[in-house]
């Protein structure tokens, strides 16, 4: 029994991670300005590369493109018009793009992406201080701040989330009070950021972030400050999700596969995990399928991607073996 226990160690997950899959990883939307469609496609391809490596690097984008044109990686594209502006919506061929990454030995990030929870408190000097929620806002400042995080999320491929139902809650000293309990404990996130925006004059504003206060002449300056700050922070968030470039082999057993539809869902989920280079079915019995996998990255990285995957429930993990069940769909 001691030998069995030493061979198969069930891991208790003390270091939680709450990332989720960015399903539209290979779909890019950008505004078409005064350039040609070809140049816009080039820009969209560069943005895809930056999204996959986690930061902006034109030399690596050039290496990935190789002797091809950006159009060669396209699956489809369309030009759409919204609010008097033209946008390019481009979908790229996943297999072709990733083969270029592998051939160039460039590390990348899979669909498993971090969640950043935002605690943004605003005191406009006229109303009771409040927090930005997940609902859309009509006022310029709040909507502009939300637009920043929507833009960065789309460009970089990560998730920014806000609290819900806080504005109308009556709590004693709810805002700006230092509390021992975690008021956001019901939310799941990988990173937490908190800052306070205050009006310091008719048009003047201040921002308090990590024990530092910055002052601004108008709301445009503070909006630009937030954009630059979180574009930089996004590189740090994503750096912890870059897959190790080496390849490893392991086994994966998946239970609760009791129909042809379940099998199709399982194979579709595996096909979309770009951290898997290849896989083959080794056995199929009693609603359980065993796979042999070749993965990019470490076993721990792959285990975490299964742990947070919407289609899997991670049951246990041991050296070179992952056990999971298929979620009902």
C-alpha positions as CSV (number, residue, x, y, z in Angstrom):
1,X,0.0,0.0,0.0
2,X,2.9,2.4,0.8
3,X,4.4,1.7,-2.6
4,X,1.1,2.4,-4.3
5,X,0.7,5.6,-2.4
6,X,4.2,6.7,-3.4
7,X,3.5,5.9,-7.1
8,X,0.1,7.6,-7.2
9,X,0.1,10.9,-5.2
10,X,-3.2,12.8,-5.1
11,X,-2.4,16.4,-5.1
12,X,-4.2,18.8,-2.7
13,X,-4.4,22.1,-4.7
14,X,-3.3,24.7,-2.2
15,X,-2.1,27.2,-4.8
16,X,-5.4,28.0,-6.5
17,X,-5.6,29.3,-10.0
18,X,-8.8,30.6,-11.6
19,X,-7.8,31.3,-15.2
20,X,-10.3,30.5,-17.9
21,X,-10.1,29.8,-21.7
22,X,-10.0,32.6,-24.2
23,X,-12.1,30.9,-26.8
24,X,-11.6,33.5,-29.6
25,X,-7.8,33.4,-29.3
26,X,-7.2,33.3,-33.1
27,X,-9.8,35.9,-34.0
28,X,-8.6,39.5,-34.2
29,X,-10.7,42.7,-34.6
30,X,-8.9,46.0,-35.3
31,X,-10.0,49.4,-36.7
32,X,-9.1,50.1,-40.3
33,X,-7.7,53.6,-40.5
34,X,-6.0,55.2,-43.5
35,X,-4.2,52.1,-44.6
36,X,-5.0,49.4,-47.1
37,X,-6.7,46.1,-46.3
38,X,-3.3,44.3,-46.7
39,X,-1.7,46.5,-44.1
40,X,-4.6,46.0,-41.8
41,X,-4.2,42.2,-42.2
42,X,-0.5,42.6,-41.4
43,X,-1.4,44.5,-38.2
44,X,-4.0,41.9,-37.2
45,X,-1.4,39.1,-37.6
46,X,1.1,41.0,-35.5
47,X,-1.5,41.5,-32.8
48,X,-2.2,37.7,-32.9
49,X,1.5,37.0,-32.4
50,X,1.7,39.5,-29.5
51,X,-1.4,37.9,-27.9
52,X,0.3,34.5,-28.2
53,X,3.7,35.5,-26.8
54,X,2.3,37.9,-24.2
55,X,4.1,41.1,-25.2
56,X,4.9,43.2,-28.3
57,X,7.9,42.0,-30.3
58,X,8.1,42.8,-34.0
59,X,11.2,40.6,-34.5
60,X,9.4,37.5,-33.3
61,X,6.4,38.4,-35.4
62,X,8.7,38.6,-38.4
63,X,10.2,35.2,-37.5
64,X,6.7,33.6,-37.2
65,X,5.7,35.0,-40.5
66,X,8.9,33.6,-42.1
67,X,8.6,33.5,-45.9
68,X,4.8,33.8,-45.9
69,X,2.5,36.8,-46.2
70,X,0.1,37.5,-43.4
71,X,-2.8,36.6,-45.8
72,X,-1.4,33.0,-46.0
73,X,-2.4,32.5,-42.4
74,X,-6.0,33.7,-42.8
75,X,-9.0,31.4,-42.5
76,X,-11.4,34.2,-43.3
77,X,-11.8,38.0,-42.9
78,X,-14.6,40.6,-43.2
79,X,-14.9,44.4,-43.1
80,X,-17.7,45.6,-40.9
81,X,-18.8,49.2,-40.1
82,X,-19.8,50.3,-36.6
83,X,-20.4,53.9,-35.3
84,X,-19.0,55.4,-38.6
85,X,-15.8,53.4,-38.3
86,X,-14.6,50.4,-40.3
87,X,-13.2,47.3,-38.6
88,X,-11.4,44.3,-39.9
89,X,-12.4,41.0,-38.4
90,X,-9.8,38.3,-39.1
91,X,-9.7,34.7,-38.2
92,X,-6.4,32.9,-38.6
93,X,-5.6,29.2,-39.1
94,X,-4.6,27.8,-35.8
95,X,-2.6,24.8,-37.0
96,X,-0.6,26.8,-39.5
97,X,0.2,29.6,-37.0
98,X,1.2,27.2,-34.2
99,X,3.4,25.1,-36.5
100,X,5.4,28.3,-37.2
101,X,5.8,28.9,-33.5
102,X,7.1,25.3,-33.0
103,X,9.4,25.5,-36.0
104,X,10.8,28.8,-34.7
105,X,11.2,27.5,-31.1
106,X,9.2,30.5,-29.8
107,X,7.4,30.1,-26.5
108,X,3.7,30.9,-26.4
109,X,0.6,31.1,-24.2
110,X,-2.3,28.8,-24.7
111,X,-6.0,29.6,-24.4
112,X,-5.7,29.4,-20.6
113,X,-5.6,33.1,-19.6
114,X,-5.5,35.0,-16.3
115,X,-8.5,36.7,-14.6
116,X,-7.7,40.2,-13.1
117,X,-10.3,41.5,-10.6
118,X,-10.6,45.3,-10.5
119,X,-11.7,47.2,-7.4
120,X,-12.0,50.8,-8.7
121,X,-13.5,53.4,-6.4
122,X,-14.5,56.8,-7.7
123,X,-15.2,60.0,-5.7
124,X,-16.4,62.6,-8.2
125,X,-17.0,65.2,-5.4
126,X,-20.7,65.5,-6.0
127,X,-22.2,62.0,-5.2
128,X,-21.5,59.3,-2.7
129,X,-18.3,57.4,-3.6
130,X,-19.0,54.3,-5.6
131,X,-17.3,51.4,-7.3
132,X,-17.2,50.6,-11.0
133,X,-19.3,47.5,-11.6
134,X,-19.6,45.0,-14.4
135,X,-22.7,46.8,-15.8
136,X,-22.2,49.4,-18.6
137,X,-22.1,53.1,-17.6
138,X,-23.4,56.1,-19.4
139,X,-21.2,58.8,-17.9
140,X,-18.0,59.5,-19.8
141,X,-15.4,58.8,-17.1
142,X,-16.8,55.4,-16.1
143,X,-17.5,54.2,-19.7
144,X,-14.0,55.4,-20.8
145,X,-12.4,53.4,-18.0
146,X,-14.4,50.3,-18.9
147,X,-13.5,50.7,-22.6
148,X,-9.8,50.7,-21.7
149,X,-10.1,47.3,-20.1
150,X,-12.3,46.0,-22.9
151,X,-9.7,47.1,-25.4
152,X,-6.7,45.6,-23.5
153,X,-8.6,42.4,-23.0
154,X,-9.3,42.1,-26.7
155,X,-5.8,43.0,-27.7
156,X,-3.9,40.9,-25.1
157,X,-6.2,38.0,-24.6
158,X,-6.9,38.1,-20.9
159,X,-9.9,38.8,-18.6
160,X,-10.7,41.9,-16.5
161,X,-13.6,41.6,-14.2
162,X,-15.5,44.0,-11.9
163,X,-17.7,43.4,-8.9
164,X,-21.5,43.3,-9.1
165,X,-24.3,44.9,-7.1
166,X,-22.2,47.1,-4.9
167,X,-23.5,50.6,-5.7
168,X,-26.8,50.4,-3.8
169,X,-25.5,48.3,-0.9
170,X,-25.8,50.1,2.5
171,X,-22.7,49.3,4.5
172,X,-21.2,51.2,7.3
173,X,-18.0,52.8,6.1
174,X,-18.2,50.5,3.1
175,X,-15.8,52.6,0.9
176,X,-12.2,53.2,1.7
177,X,-12.4,51.3,5.0
178,X,-9.6,49.0,5.8
179,X,-11.2,45.7,6.7
180,X,-9.9,42.4,7.8
181,X,-12.4,40.3,5.9
182,X,-12.3,40.0,2.1
183,X,-15.4,41.6,0.7
184,X,-14.7,40.0,-2.7
185,X,-14.2,36.5,-1.5
186,X,-17.1,35.2,-3.6
187,X,-15.2,36.1,-6.8
188,X,-12.5,34.0,-8.4
189,X,-9.4,35.7,-9.8
190,X,-5.7,35.3,-10.4
191,X,-4.7,38.9,-9.8
192,X,-6.3,41.7,-7.8
193,X,-5.8,45.4,-8.5
194,X,-7.4,48.3,-6.5
195,X,-7.1,52.0,-6.9
196,X,-9.1,55.2,-6.0
197,X,-10.0,58.0,-8.4
198,X,-10.9,61.3,-6.7
199,X,-11.8,64.8,-8.0
200,X,-9.4,67.3,-6.5
201,X,-10.7,70.4,-8.3
202,X,-13.3,71.4,-10.9
203,X,-11.4,69.7,-13.7
204,X,-8.5,68.2,-11.6
205,X,-8.3,64.5,-10.6
206,X,-6.0,62.3,-8.5
207,X,-5.4,58.6,-8.5
208,X,-4.2,56.6,-5.5
209,X,-2.5,53.3,-6.4
210,X,-0.2,51.1,-4.2
211,X,0.4,53.9,-1.7
212,X,1.3,56.5,-4.4
213,X,-0.9,59.4,-5.4
214,X,-0.7,61.0,-8.9
215,X,-2.4,64.2,-9.9
216,X,-3.9,65.1,-13.3
217,X,-5.1,68.3,-15.0
218,X,-8.2,66.7,-16.5
219,X,-10.0,63.3,-16.9
220,X,-8.3,62.6,-20.2
221,X,-4.9,62.5,-18.5
222,X,-6.1,60.0,-15.9
223,X,-7.7,57.8,-18.5
224,X,-4.5,57.7,-20.5
225,X,-2.5,56.9,-17.3
226,X,-4.8,54.0,-16.5
227,X,-4.4,52.7,-20.1
228,X,-0.6,52.8,-20.0
229,X,-0.4,51.3,-16.5
230,X,-2.5,48.3,-17.4
231,X,-0.9,47.7,-20.7
232,X,2.4,47.3,-18.8
233,X,0.8,45.2,-16.1
234,X,-0.8,42.9,-18.6
235,X,2.7,41.8,-19.7
236,X,3.4,40.8,-16.1
237,X,0.1,39.0,-15.8
238,X,0.7,37.0,-18.9
239,X,4.3,36.2,-18.2
240,X,3.3,33.6,-15.6
241,X,1.3,31.8,-18.3
242,X,3.9,31.4,-20.9
243,X,4.4,27.7,-21.6
244,X,7.8,26.1,-21.3
245,X,9.2,25.5,-24.8
246,X,10.2,21.8,-24.1
247,X,7.9,18.9,-25.0
248,X,6.8,16.3,-22.5
249,X,4.8,13.1,-22.6
250,X,2.1,12.1,-20.1
251,X,-1.0,10.1,-19.8
252,X,-4.5,11.5,-19.3
253,X,-7.6,9.5,-18.2
254,X,-11.0,11.0,-18.7
255,X,-14.2,9.5,-17.1
256,X,-17.9,10.2,-17.7
257,X,-17.6,9.6,-21.4
258,X,-20.8,7.6,-22.0
259,X,-21.9,8.5,-25.5
260,X,-20.8,9.4,-29.0
261,X,-21.7,13.0,-28.2
262,X,-19.5,13.0,-25.1
263,X,-16.6,11.6,-27.1
264,X,-17.0,14.3,-29.7
265,X,-17.1,17.0,-27.0
266,X,-14.0,15.5,-25.4
267,X,-12.0,15.4,-28.7
268,X,-13.1,18.9,-29.6
269,X,-11.8,20.1,-26.1
270,X,-8.5,18.4,-26.6
271,X,-8.1,19.8,-30.2
272,X,-8.6,23.3,-28.9
273,X,-5.9,23.0,-26.2
274,X,-2.9,24.3,-28.1
275,X,-0.6,23.2,-25.3
276,X,-1.2,19.7,-26.7
277,X,1.0,19.0,-29.6
278,X,-0.5,15.5,-30.3
279,X,-2.5,12.8,-28.7
280,X,-3.6,9.2,-29.3
281,X,-6.3,7.1,-27.6
282,X,-4.8,4.1,-25.7
283,X,-7.9,2.5,-24.2
284,X,-11.7,3.0,-24.0
285,X,-13.6,1.1,-21.4
286,X,-16.4,1.6,-18.8
287,X,-17.0,5.2,-19.7
288,X,-13.2,6.0,-19.3
289,X,-10.8,6.9,-22.1
290,X,-7.0,6.9,-21.7
291,X,-4.9,9.2,-23.9
292,X,-1.2,9.4,-24.5
293,X,-0.3,13.1,-24.8
294,X,2.7,15.1,-26.1
295,X,2.4,18.6,-24.5
296,X,4.2,21.9,-24.6
297,X,5.1,23.2,-21.2
298,X,5.5,21.6,-17.8
299,X,3.2,19.0,-16.3
300,X,2.2,21.5,-13.7
301,X,1.2,24.0,-16.4
302,X,-0.9,21.4,-18.1
303,X,-2.5,20.3,-14.9
304,X,-3.6,23.9,-14.2
305,X,-5.0,24.2,-17.7
306,X,-7.2,21.1,-17.1
307,X,-8.1,22.3,-13.6
308,X,-9.6,25.6,-14.9
309,X,-11.0,24.2,-18.2
310,X,-14.7,24.6,-18.6
311,X,-15.1,21.1,-20.1
312,X,-13.1,19.2,-17.4
313,X,-13.2,18.5,-13.7
314,X,-9.7,17.7,-12.5
315,X,-9.9,14.6,-10.2
316,X,-6.2,14.0,-9.3
317,X,-2.7,14.2,-10.6
318,X,0.5,12.2,-10.3
319,X,3.8,12.1,-12.1
320,X,3.0,11.8,-15.8
321,X,-0.7,11.1,-15.2
322,X,-3.7,13.4,-15.1
323,X,-7.1,12.1,-14.1
324,X,-10.2,14.2,-15.0
325,X,-13.9,13.8,-15.7
326,X,-15.9,15.3,-18.6
327,X,-18.3,18.0,-17.5
328,X,-21.9,17.6,-18.7
329,X,-22.6,19.8,-21.7
